[in-house]
Amino acid sequence: MKLPPFILERHFAQYEFEVPYQLSCSDCEPLRMSELLAMASPESMNLWENLQFFYTDSAGHPLLRHEVATLYEGILPEDILICAPEEGIFLVMNSLLEKGDQVVVISPAYQSLYEIATGAGCRIIPWEADDSGHYQVENLKTLVTAKTRMVVVNFPHNPTGAMVSPGDFIEISRFCDLNGIVLFSDEMYRGLEQDPADRLPGATSLSVSAVSLSGMSKSFSLPGLRIGWLACRNPATLNKLLQLKDYITICSSAPGEILSIIALQNRENILGRNRDIIAWNIRLVDQFIEDNPGLFSWNPPVAGSVAMLNLLSGQTSEQFCQDLLVEKQVLAIGSHLFNMPKPAIRLGLGRVGFAEALERVTRL
Ligand SMILES: Cc1ncc(COP(=O)(O)O)c(C=O)c1O
């Protein structure tokens, strides 16, 4: 399979470690090792200190699969396959899709959510938001044809921060089931709802054939661990995914698994901390927009760590980001990197350093 460059990841690779101010990171403030280990129970500390670097269980450490399963209603450890998040997308699309299938994908989207299916010979049908930035389920239904094999959704959404209601999400799942379509739900930002009532059930809890993807990188502040998971109640599907994993990573990183167990055992602390950081940054952006009348607008996110800041000055997002980079040493991700037509930049609201980066934008 030939894949074009991953535009966003190449852009980050070029600048992320050189530019001091970051405005657009999608992860939440990464934890330090000392902070994470300070949360460990005596039992998990024992796992950490006595860890021997064998290959690990290819489906994932049993205790980690147990902890992950408890994030969902009605899910058992055997329904979980541990993998890197990005790997999970690769596994799902290459195991469950055939050349010629149609795949309805939320748009805009994290590039691999449509690119890997394209590489597998599928035709992508984008599901776009309406003019007010909402994703309408009735519109999604009109995009499905007899050839549609999979619907790919991502709520809370990267990059816009859009959400659907729990009722709409259940309707999407029901519609997919009725039409024999696999619902692939990227839930990387689940747990970051400002109001817990907005939290969606995992798609895997709603449908036996749905596949949920999530991981430690965003909501749990551990992107460098490279640990995530797929959750699916259909054993035949999970087995296909596992068989492909043998050709990629075989098994997951042993220290990453133990550190993930510690984090998930302390999930409420970590999620609460991150929701507080996001809530604080949302207030800063509201103030920033008020202080710069006519220049910016946004839809504040009800969930997740990202949202788009619309640029009303007439400048392109490319030019705006370039000026920020050169004049202010601020790295911002423009809407052009997501193929979005309107000029905007992605705001990464989960980082503590966001305030300082935003402050520098004001003085552009
Ligand atoms: C929506 C979404 N899915 C998947 C991923 C992949 O996660 P990771 O980079 O941890 O592999 C990302 C990362 O930005 C993402 O935003």
The ligand as an SDF file (V2000), in Angstrom:
LIG
                    3D

 16 16  0  0  0  0  0  0  0  0999 V2000
   -8.5240   11.8490   16.2840 C   0  0  0  0  0  0  0  0  0  0  0  0
   -7.2040   11.1820   16.4860 C   0  0  0  0  0  0  0  0  0  0  0  0
   -7.1220    9.8580   16.3170 N   0  0  0  0  0  0  0  0  0  0  0  0
   -5.9570    9.2050   16.4650 C   0  0  0  0  0  0  0  0  0  0  0  0
   -4.8100    9.8830   16.7940 C   0  0  0  0  0  0  0  0  0  0  0  0
   -3.5420    9.1110   16.9210 C   0  0  0  0  0  0  0  0  0  0  0  0
   -3.0670    9.1050   18.2360 O   0  0  0  0  0  0  0  0  0  0  0  0
   -1.5290    8.8180   18.5320 P   0  0  0  0  0  0  0  0  0  0  0  0
   -0.8070    9.9950   17.9650 O   0  0  0  0  0  0  0  0  0  0  0  0
   -1.3950    8.7450   19.9820 O   0  0  0  0  0  0  0  0  0  0  0  0
   -1.1590    7.5530   17.8400 O   0  0  0  0  0  0  0  0  0  0  0  0
   -4.8410   11.2650   16.9450 C   0  0  0  0  0  0  0  0  0  0  0  0
   -3.6150   12.0380   17.2470 C   0  0  0  0  0  0  0  0  0  0  0  0
   -3.5560   13.2420   17.1150 O   0  0  0  0  0  0  0  0  0  0  0  0
   -6.0810   11.9360   16.7990 C   0  0  0  0  0  0  0  0  0  0  0  0
   -6.2040   13.2590   16.9580 O   0  0  0  0  0  0  0  0  0  0  0  0
  1  2  1  0
  2  3  1  0
  2 15  2  0
  3  4  2  0
  4  5  1  0
  5  6  1  0
  5 12  2  0
  6  7  1  0
  7  8  1  0
  8  9  2  0
  8 10  1  0
  8 11  1  0
 12 13  1  0
 12 15  1  0
 13 14  2  0
 15 16  1  0
M  END
$$$$
